Amino acid sequence: VQLQASGGGLVQAGGSLRLSCAASGSSFSGYGVGWYRQAPGNERELVARISSDGKIVYSDSVQGRFTISRDNAKKTVYLQMNSVKPEDAAVYYCNKVTTWGNPFGSWGQGTLVTVSS
């Protein structure tokens, strides 16, 4: 299963944006998927992840503002970003995650989120 993130763009602080992570290949429903982000000069960090059975984990920095969801029929995982802050600006990536929450597989190009204040 290969994953590709899309939906990034320019958003005003306080605004909303929805990112999509589309899968190609079969067996998507059996994988956990995580959203990660990397800002310039920073390491890649977990934003949120959702397991194959729907268990969700958020980072403290986005808890209450971002929502991760999955649509197995469309083979897509979404990241709804609300109340966006300047510090949310980054390249966002999605990837498969293991049962223990560790990412694996190729990262892909990511999608850039820019926040204007």
Secondary structure, DSSP 4 states (H G I P E B T S, - for coil): -EEEEE--EEEETT--EEEEEEEESS-GGGSEEEEEEE-TTS--EEEEEE-TT--EEE-TTTTTTEEEEEETTTTEEEEEE-S--GGG-EEEEEEEE-TTS-EES-----EEEEEE-
